[in-house]
């Protein structure tokens, strides 16, 4: 992930009057869901995004 994604999430959160944290959590959940659909995905995967850098 990159800094640009974090900035886009913050902008969207402000525009839609949504908590930035809730939106980041939703993005993490979506990424994990997509990952689990890939062949040979790890059974106990976890997604955590750095809230400052996007990494």
Secondary structure, DSSP 4 states (H G I P E B T S, - for coil): --HHHHHHHHHHHHHHT--HHHHHHHHHHHHHHHHHTSTT--TT------TTT--
